[in-house]
């Protein structure tokens, strides 16, 4: 036997290198085979419920790192709740209808308008389901635990049926109506869009200033007067039917020098406009309030037969323009609202593809709306006073990335105005994290118009509306319930497979159809109505789920998306929000803070991270960032995260190795019999337990990350485990002091493994496989540890925090001695502490081997005055000299009792006592001696 064999060197098969890319799929396969998700649900049966409702990602393409952050965050929450006394089922979902899938098929050469519609919809369905399978595999590879075999998918018949029932309930309350108000119209998608489908970009536009000749001045203005208007959308002049002024604004009639014409502009803008138009010495002939000019008529700039009425509106400002805006009710919300008030015609001169129509005039017909500005300028002739290019923010279709127009076409709307206050009241009852989310959503609902829910596309849930022969819309509860039943049985495709009469209840009649003939709506529902109905199609529909949900968690863009549409439909039907709490996250940016883009080449795919580092590193990264704001990620950042993971893993590996011979059932030492330092670490760890559990409760992952890393690196690695080797390696296997420390090791190991399971489930299960005395086969089936409190903990904490300060001071003195070449390793040192009475009292109270805690071979504590060369602090000083004696070959301490023993070992008296008490045969025969 060699001398080192008398040491209790920790041994374990738990590898230092994690090999995550290879091992994670193996663990996931084992979890699936063991049916862990369902076993966890069975364990939690009858417990209080916690329900996180999954916002459905769109089924198109592999997941990106934003998806990963979202799903990992949800998984951490659900896992922590499941291990904390809650029944927390998690049903994942997918959004599967909508334009992007149509666009994918179009790129593949599929021509929707040239094939049978039912065949086309089947192609859309097949593609969507293939994407669901692809993304499901991606999410499972992240280690997300969910009811993967029973997700909700918005194209499934029962879901579509439940969606139609939400529509029917809203229609029954009078919240669904048809109107021709201007809506966001995407010529590139050939469809109306909702607010949530709009993004803004800066563009250059040509703005025009021109005059409308007064036709009937009502005795206020002469017919040689021109009212000057301004527009940033020249094509809309083709549909201009009024001029809007501010009732209380001041206007002037001016005559520029050398001109026969008189002009009307806002008085506050006269100087800037005169300069812009090149007017010399404009003479003010009269002043009028806008209200005095109401109902005056003017001629359209190039069609004198079209009258444009002067009307009053609140949206007119002096910020830009002339103080008078041309009004085309078919192309703007403000224009429409003020136009309806005055009975102005709503004219639309652009078709669904962005081309000017016949009613725009022969010169314009067939031209793209955005290309007619030169022609408009030509048509205005000498009425054009100025033109200029301005840069401003403009709405774009978020899918095609093309600009949209406001366009009035008959659409179906869901009223928001009729129950807006109810929605606002529900927002105030809801908890938001971050807190500013409440105000953001409140303001959005407060300011939004009614919701246009119809889309002129094919792939989606049909609007379940019929029309009688006289054009009356039919959407009674009887009808929508019948359609819902048909959808549940056949799917919504039945709408296109059958004639209208075959979709109505048997024997259905309507006074508007004396001949019994009916037609059906051909528009589909906005996809936000699909996902916004999930509270009914999922939470309300499945017995084991609860409605309203405890939590919705999505990206901050969902304030105008899923958070918004879900809220509207839920309050409309049931009078309350679909969620009790809303948690929002920022966006994932690259390492430089730039938006990720394939064209920039700065995207990071979860699959790439999994291949290089493993999903655990991505999961740990999620906890390391403040996801309430935009966060950064790069391979360099993930490499740093990987280093943190390695530190955590190797620290826990040390605990595993040094409890390999520890049986908690027979070897554990009661708290009251622990050494003071072991009690201190036990108390510190229980504070960590409380911190982590509170952080899980508050969804504060970053607090978990910081507190765990701090405990691992500072409390364990830099202190407790640093001197632990002098105990667990050196002392006799069954010695009390070693079992005391192992008790703490094992307690920390078991509990921190449980605490980390929601974040690092693969690593936690690997550790758990080495803990043979724990009852649960998988750590995921265990419960979170509870914080323990001890009667003496406050006093112990106070004493040991004071010691930690002293330790830091001593380390500084040892470092200076090392730099001065007095010592090499700290075990070569003899440390003298020149202590005040307070410090002496502290060291006595610790009841510990302070030399061992400070990892020095010799220690003297004295109340003598410190010499001049001492390292001094306020109430303590230190000197360091090389320890006297020889190095013990077993414990490596410098000790004056070290000597060569008869059994071929040069060791100190303390080590000799251990060896002689436990290795009698070797003592008799002698140790192996290394060859010189």
N, C-alpha and C positions, 0 to 999 in steps of 0.2 A: 504494500500500500504506500502511496505517496502522501506527503503531508497535506497537499491540497484536498485529498479525499476526506479529510476530517472536517472540511468546510461544508456548509449547507448551500452550495452554489445553486441558485435557482435553475431548474431545468424544465423546459416545456417544448412540446412539439408545435406550439402556436407560432407560426412563422413571422419573422420580422417583415418580410416583403409580403404585401397583401395579395398581389396578383388579382386585383379586382376585376379587370376586363375578362378574365377567364372564369373566376369563381362566382361572380354575381349571377350569371345565367344558371349556374348549377344550384345556387341557393333558391333562386326563383322557381326553378323546376321542382325542387323539394317542397316549397311552400304550396305550389299548385297541387302537387300529388297529395299532400297532407290536408288539402282543403282548408287552409288556415283562415281565410276570410270568413267562411261560414262557421268554423269552430269558434272564432272570436264572437260572432253574432250570437251563437248559442250560449256562450258563457255570459253574455251581457243581457240575455233575455230577462225581462222584468225590471231592469234597472232604469233610472231616469233617462230620458231620451235627449240626444243632441243631434240635430240634423243640419249638415252642410249640404246645400243644394248646388249641384254642379252646373255652372254655366256652360252651355254646349259649344265647343270649338267647331269651326266650320270644317267639314269633311273634304279636304282638298290638299293633297300633298303631305309629305312627312312633317312631323312637328319641328318647330324651331325652338330656340332657347327661351323665348318668351312663354311658349306653351309649357316648357319644362319647369320654369320658375313657378308658374301658376299651379300646375298639377302637383309638384313636390310640396308646395306650401299647403295645399289642401290635404295632401297625404299626411303631412306632419301634424296638422290639426286633428284630423280624424283618428289617427293612431294614438295621439296623446289623450284624446277624449275616451277612446276605447279602453285604454289602460288606466283610466281615472274614474271608473265607476259609472260610465255612461254607455247606453246602447246607441252606437253611432254608425249606422249603416251608411254606405257611400255608393250611390248609383251614378256612374258616369254617363254622360250624354253626348250626342252629336247633332249639330245643325246641318241638315242635308239638302235643303231646297235652295233655289236662288240662282242668280245670274252667273256666278263664277263657274258653276258646273256646265252651264250652257256654253260659256266661252271656251272651256276646255274642249268640249265636243266640236265646237266650230273650228278650233285650231287643228283638230284631228280630221277635218274635212267633212264633218257631218253638217248637212244643210237642212236646218229645221223646217223651213217653209216648203221644202220640196219632198217631204216624206210624211207618211202617216203619223199623226200626232201621238197616238197610243204607242206606236213602235218607238218614237222618239223619247217619250217619257220613260219607257222601259230601259232605254239606253242610259238615260240620266240616273235612274234608280240603281242600275247595275254598277255604274261608275261610282256613285256615292257610297254604296256598300263596300266596294273594293277599297275606298279611301278610309272608311271606318275601320276595316280590318288592319290596314297599314298603320293607322294612328294608334289603334289599340295595342298593337305589338310594340310600338314606340313607347307608349306610356307604361306598359308593363315592364319594359326594359329599365325604366327609371326606378323600379322597385315599388311602384304605387300599388297599394292594396285596395281592391274595389270589387264590386259585383260585376266583374267583366263579362260574365256569361249572360247577364240580364240588364244591359244598359238601356237607356232610352234613346230612341232614334226618331227624329221628327218626321221621317217618311213612313214610319210604321202605321198600319191602319188604325190601331186603337188610339195612338197619339193624335193622328189627324182627326179622329172622331171627337176626342176631348177638346181639341182646338176649335172645331166647329161649334161645340157646345158653349165655349166661351163667347164666340162671335154671336151665337143665338141669344145668349143671356144679355149681351150688350144691346143687340138689336131690339130685344123685347122691352128694354128700358128706354128706348128711343135715342140711344147713343150712336147709332150708325145711320149715316145719311149720305145722299149723293149731291154733289155740288160741282160747280165749274170754276172754283177759285184757282188762282195761279198756284202752281206747286213747283217744286224743284223738278225740272224735266231734263233728263239726260238723253240728248240726241244720239250719243254714242252707244247707249244701252237701249234706246227706244222705249224708255219707261219712266214713269214718275219715281221719285226717290223720297225717302224720309230724311229728316234732319240728321239722323245717325249715320246716313250713307254719304254725307257731305264732308269734304275737307277743303281747307282754304290755302290758296297759293297767291303770291303776288304776280300780277300781270300788267302789261302796258295796254292802255285803251286810248282810243281817240275820242276826246270830248268835243262836242260842238256847241256853239252859241249861235242862235238864230232868232229871227223875229216872226211872230204871227200877226198878220194884219187884222186890225179891229174891223169887224163886220157890223155889229150893232153895239155902240158904246153906251147905250141906255142913258144918253144925255150927260154922261160923265167923261167919256173919251171920244175924240174925233176919229173918223174913219181913216185918216192919214197917220194914225198912230200904230206902232208895232210893239207888241208885248214880247220882251226878250226872254227866251227860255234856254235851258241848258240840259244836255244829256250826255251820259257816258256810254250809252248803248244806241248808236245811230239807227240800227235796224228797227228799233221800236217806234220810230217816228211814223212808220207805215201804219201803225195801229194807234197813233195818238188821237185821243178824242176829247181832251180837256187840258186846261192849264190850271195848276193849283197854286194858290197864294196863301200866306199866313194871315189870318183875320186881323190880328193886332199889329202886324208889321207895317212899317212905313214905306211907301213907294213914291217915286217921283216920275213926272213926265218931263223929259228933257229933249232939247233940240240942239244937236251939235252944230257948231259953226260951219256954214257952207253946205248944209244938207237941208232937203225939203221934208224929210221924215222926222217924226217924233217917236220917241221910244219910252217904254216903261221898264224901270228896274228898281230893285230895292235901294232905298236911299243909302243905307249903310255900306253898300257895295259900289256906289257910283264911281268913286275915285279910281278904284282898282280896275273896274270895267272900262272906264273911259280910256285908261292907258292901254288896256288889252285890245280895245277896238280901234284905237287911233283917233278917238273923238277929240276934236279941239274945242276948248272952251264951251262945254255943254251948258246950255242955259236951262235952268229949272223953271218950267212953266207952271207946274201945279204939284201939289202933294196930296196923297190919298192914303187912307188906311186900306188894307186889303179888303176889309168887309165892304167898303164902298164900291169895289169893283166886281163884286159877286154877280154872276149871271150875265155879264157881258159876253158876247159871242165874238169869236175870231175865225178866220179862214185857215184851213189846213195849209201848210206852206206850199204844196204843189197841187192841191185839189180843192179849188174854191167851193165846190159843192159840199164838202165835208165841213161841218161846223165844229169848232172846239170851244167848249163852254169854260168860262172862268169860274172856278170853284174854290172852296176854302178847305184847308187841311192842316192838321197839327204836325205833320211830318216835315213841313218846310222849315229850313233853317238858313242862317246867314253864314254858315261855315264855308260854303263854296257855292259856285254857280252864280245865279242872278237874283235869287230870292223867289224865283218862279220856276216850277218844274213842269215839263210836259207830262201828260198823264195818259198812259196806255194801260187800261184796266186788265187787259189780257196778258200783261207781261210783268206784273209786280204786285206784291201783297198790299203795300200802302196805296198804290194806284187803284187796285181793285176795291179796297175797303171804302175809299173816299168816292170812287166812281159809283159804287152801288148806292151810296147815300144820295147821290144826285141823279140817279137813273141814267148814267152814261153807258153807252154801248160797250160791251166787252167783245173786243175784236182780237182774233189770233191770226197772225199772218205768216207763221212759221209752222211747218209740219213736224211730224214725230222724228224725222231724220235731220232736222235742222235746215231744211230747204224752204225758201220763201214760196208762199202759195199764190194762187191766182188773185186772191183778194188784196195782195200787196201791190198789185199793178203789173201791167204787162212788162214793164222794164225790169222788174225784180224777180218775176216768177222763175222758179227753178234754180236760183242762185243760193249758195250757202250763206246763211245769215251773217256770218262773221266776215264775209268778203265784200259786203255791199257798201261799206263806208264811202269809198270814192264816188259811187253812184249817188248816194244820199247827198253828198256835198255838191255834186253836179246839179241834182234836182233842186236843191235849196237856192242855187244861183246867188243873186245879190242879197238874198235874205240871210245868207251865212255871214256872220259878223266876225267869227274867229274859230280856230280849231287848235287843239293842243294835245300832246300825248301825256297822259298821267299814269303813274304807277300806283296800283291799289290792290287790296286783298279781294279775291274773287272766289266764289264757290266752284268746286270741282267734284265730279263723280269719283268716289274713293276707289272704285274698282278699275275703271277704264283710264283714270287720271286725265280726263278731258273736261273742259269747262262745261257748265250746265247753263240753262236759261230758266227764268221764271216763265211758265206757260200755263194758261188757263185751258184746261181740257176737262171734260166730265170725269170725275173721280169719285170713289167712295171714301168717306172720311169716318174716323172714330172721333166723336166729340171729346174734347178735353175741357172745354169751357163750361159744360153743363155740370161737371162735378169737380172742377179744379180745386175748390177750397177743401173738399174732402181729401184729395190727394196731398195737398199741402199740410193738412192736419196730421196725416199719417206719417209724413216725413219727419215732423217734429217729435213723433213718438218713437222714432227709430234711432238706434245707436249707430254712429258712424266712426270708423277708424281709417284714416285720420279724421279728426273732428270737422275739418273744413269741408268734407264731402257732403255733409248735411246742407250747408249753405249753397254749395254748388248745385246739388240736385234740386233744392228748393227754388233757386232762381231760374233754373232751366224750365221747371214745370210752370212757374209763375209767368214766364215770358213766352212760352211756346204756343203756337197756334194749334188748331185741331190737326189730328194725325191722319195723313193720307195713307190709307191701307191697301189701295188697289195698285196692281202692277200689270203692265201690259206685256207679260211674258208667258212662258208655257210651264216651266218646271217649278211647281209649287202647289199649295193647297188652293183649290178653286174657291172663289167667293160664293157661298151657297145661296145665291139670289136668283130668283126667277122673275120673269116679266110677263104680265098679262097682255092680251091683245091690244089693250089701250095704252100700254107702256107702264102701267103701275108696277112698281117693284114689290115683290112678295118675299118676305123673310120672317114669317110668323114662327112662333115657338114650335107649332105642330110641324111645320115644314123643315126647320133646321134640325129638330130632333130626329126626324125621319132620315134626312140626309146624313146626320151623324151616325145613325144605325147602319146605313148603307156603307159608309166609309169604314166603320169598324169591321164590317164583314168582308168588304172587297177592296178597301183602300180607295183613296180619292181618285184613282184612275177611272173608277166607274163613272165619274162625272163626264168623262170624254167618251166613254164607251156606249153610253145610253142617251136617248133623246130626252128632252126636258120632261115630257109627260110620264116617262118611265122612271124618273127620279123623284117624282112627287108622290105623296101618299095616295094609295088606291082610292079612287072615287073623288079625288080632290077637285073642287070647283071654285070659281072666283067670278064675281060680278063683272070684272073687267075683261073676261074671256067668254063671251056668249057662245063661241064656237068650240070652247074647250081646248083652244090652242095656247101653248106657252113656249117661251124661249128661255134660255139660261144665260147667265153672266159668263163671259169668256175671260175676264181678268182673274188673276190669282191674288192671294193675300201677300202683303209685305212679309218678308221672312222674319222681321222683328215681331210680327204677330205670332209666327210659329214659335220662336224661342220664348217670347213673352208670355205664352200660354203654358209654359212647362210646369208652373205651380199646379195647374189642373191636370195636365197629362202625366205628371210624375208624382208630385207630393200628395195630391188629392186622390190619385188613382191607385196607389199601392198601399196595401194595408199596413206595412211595417214602417211607413214614412209618416212624417208629421207636416201639417200645413197650418200656419205659416212656418217657414224654415227658421232655424236659429241664426243661420248665417248664409249670406251670399258673398263670394270672394271672386273678384275679377280685376282686370286692368282698369285704370282710371278712365279710359275711353268709354267704358260701359255706363258712365253716368248719363250719357246721351243715347246709349244703346240698351243693353239687357236690363240694367237696373231700372231704366226709365220705362221701357215697354212692359216689363213684368209688373211694375207698380201701377201703371194705368189700368191694365186689364184686371188685376186683382181688386183694386179699389172699385172699379166700375161694376164688377160682378158681386163682390162680397163685402165691400165697404172697408176693407183693411189691407195693409201692405202684405206682400207675400213673404216678407222677411222681418226678423226682429233686429238684426244687425247687418251692416254692410261694411266689408273690408275691401279697400281698393289698393292696388299696387301700381307703381310706375312702370315705365318701359325699360327694356334691356338695351343698352347702348354698347358700342365697342369700347376698347380700352382707352380711347382718346375722347370718349364722350360723344361720338358721332352716331347718327342713326345707322343701323345695320342695313346693308343693301347688297344684293347680288352683284349689281353693276360696279360697286366699289370694292368688292371682294373682301369685305370685312365681316361677313357672317360667320357664325360658329354654330355648327349643328350638334345637337346632343349626341348623335351617333359618333361624331368625331371625338367628343370628350370621353365617351364610354370606351372607345377603342384605346385611347391614349392613357387615360387616368382611371376610368371607372365611374359609374353613376354615383357612387358614394361621394366623390369629390364635387360633383355638381350639386348634390343634396347639401353637402356641408357649405358650399359657396352660397347657396340660397339663404342659409342662416347667418352668413357673415356680412350681408349687405342690408341697408335700410331700404327695404322694398316699398315703403310708402312713397318714396321718391324714385326718379329714374336711377338705374344702377348700371355699373360698367362691368363688362366681362371681356376677357381675352385669354389666350393660352398662357400668357405670363402670369396673369392674375390667378388662373386655375393652378398653375405650378406652385404659387405661394400657398394656395389653399391645400394643395397636396402635401406640402411640407408640414402644415399645421396638422393635417390628418396623420401623417407619419409620427409626429410627436405624441399625439393622443394614443395612437395604436401601440407605440413602443412603451409608453408609460403603463398602459393597461397590460401589456405583455409582461412587464416586470412584476406586476401584481399577480398575474397568473402563475408565473414561474416560481414565485416565492410563497405561494400558498399551495403548491403541488402536494406537499406532505401534511396539509392542514385539513382536519375533519371538523367542520363547524359544529357538528353534533356532540363531539367529545373534547375538542381542543379549545373551544371559544372561552374567553375570559369575560366575566361580567364587567359592565362599565365601572362599577364602584371599585373593582380590583385592578383597573388599568393604571399605568403610570400617568403622571400629570401630562406629559407630552402626547401620549396616546389619547387621553381624554380631550386635549386641545384639538387634535386633528379630527377626532370624532365630532366634536361640536362644530368645527369649521365646515366639515362636510355636510352636516345637517342643515347648516345655514345655506349651503349651496343647494341642497334638496329643496328648501323653501323657495329660494330665488328662482330655480328652474321651473318649479310647478306653477308659481305665480306668472312667470313669463309665458309658459304654455297657455295659461288661462287668458292672458292678454294678447296672445298671438304675437308676442315680441320675440321673434326668433333670434334677433341680433343680441339681445340680452342673454339668451341661453349660450350662444357662441362665445361671447366675451367672458361670461362667468365660468364656463367650462374650461376654456383655454387658460384663463388666469389661475384657476385651481390646479390644473394639470401642471402648468409651467412654474408657478410661484410656490404654491402651498405644498405640492407633492414633489416635483422634480428638484426644485431648487432648495427645498428644506427637508421635508420628512423622509423622502427616499434617498436623499443625499447622504444622510448619516445612517440610514436604515441598514445599509450593507454591514456596518460595524456591529449590528445586532443579529440580523437574520442569517448572515453568512457565518459569523464568528461564534455566536453562543451555541450551546448544546441544543440539539434538535428539540428536545422536550422542555427546555428551560422556560421558566415563567416569562422572562422578559421577551423571549422570542415569540411565544404564543400570544403575549399581549399585543405585540406589533402585528402579528399575522391576523389576529382578530380584527384589527382596524383595516388591514389590507383587504381582507375578504369582504368585510361589510361594504367598503367603498367600491370594490370591484363589482359585486352583485348589484348594488343599487345604481351605480353610475351606468352600468350596462343597460339597466331598465330605463333610466332617464334618457339615454342616447338612442334608444330603439326607434322612436319616431323619426329621428334624423338620419341615423346610420343603421338601418335594419339589417343589412348584410353583415356588417362588422359585428353588430350586437349578437346576431345568431351564431356567428363563428366563435365568439368569446363564450357564449352560453354552452356551446357543445363541449367546453372544457370544464364546466362547473357541474360535476357529477352529482353533487348533493342537492341540487335544486330540483324541485318536484316537476315543474313544467317542462315538457319536451321542447317547446320553443319559447323564447323570451317574449315573443309577441302575444303569448297567451298568459303572461304574468300581469301583475298590477303594478302601478307606479308606487314607489316607496313613500311612506309618510315621514314627515319631519319629526324627529325625536327631540324632546327638550329635557334638560337635566337641571337638578336643583342648584348645582354649583357652577353652571355654565357661564354666568356673567362674570363671576370672580375669576374663573380660569381664563376667560377671554381677555379680561383686563390685564392679568399678569403676563400672559403670553404675548399679547400685542406689545407690551412694554419690552419684553425680552427680544422680540423680533427687531425692535429699534436698536437695542443694544447689539444684537447679532450683526446688523448692517454696519454699525460702527466698528465692530471687531473685524469684520471682513475688510474694511478699508485699511485698518492697521496691518492686517496680514498681507494685503495687496502691496502696500508700500514696502514691507519687508521682503516680499518676493522680488519686487523691482530692484531693491538694493542688494539682491543676491544673498541675503541673510538665510533665506530658506528657499526650497523649491516648492514641493507640495506642502499643503497646510499641515499634514500629519508630521512634518519635520519641526513644527513650531512648538515652543513653550510660550504661552501667552500670559502676561501679567496684567491684571485688571486693577487699576487704581480707582477704587469705587467710593462713591459717597455712601452715607448710611442708607439712603433710599435704594441705591443699586444693590448694596449688600443684602438688604432685606428682601429685595426682589429675587436675587439668586438663591437665597435660602428657601424662600417660599416655593420656588419651582420644584424643589425636591427631585432634582434630576442631575445626571452626569453632564454638567455643563461643558466639560472638555469634549465629550462625545458629540454633543449638539453642535459645537463649534468646529468639530473635526480637527482638533489639535491633540498632540500627544501629552502636553503638560499644561497645567493651569494653576496660576496663583491669584488669589483675590486678596487684596490688601487695602488698608485705609491710609497707608503712608502717602506722602506727597509724591506726585509724579515727577520724574526727572525731566530735564529740559527737552530731551530728544523724544519724549513720549508723543504719541498721536492723541491729541486732546479734544475733548468735547465738553459740553456745558457741565455735566456732572460726573464724567467718567473719562479716564485716559487709559492708553494701552502701550505696552512695550512688547516687542517680539524678539526672542532669541532662539537659537537652534536648540532643540530639546536635547537633554543629556541622556546618554545610553545608546543602545544598539537597536537596529530595526528588527522587530520580530518577524520571522519568516511567515508566520501564519496570519497575524492581524495587521501587519505593516505599520504598527505604531512604533515610535521610538521610545524605548522603555529601559530604565536602569536595571530592571530585573531580567532582561533578556540575556540568555546564556545558552550554550550548547548543552543539550540533554543527552542522557545516555542512549536514547533511542534515535540518535541521528537527527535531531531537530534543534535548531537555534530559535527558541521561542521565549516569550515572556511568561511570568508566573501565572497570569490569568489564563493564557492559552494552555499552559501546562496542566492546570487543574482540569480544564475541559477534556483535554486529550487523555490524561491519566484516568479520568473517571469513566470515559466512554470507549476507550480503545485499548483495553488491557492486553490483548494478545499482541497487538502491534508494539505496545510499549515493551513487552517482554522480548520480542524478536527484533525490533528496530524498524524504522522506516526505510524505504528505498532511498538511496542517495543518488542525486543526479551525477552523471559523469562529468568530471571536470573538463 
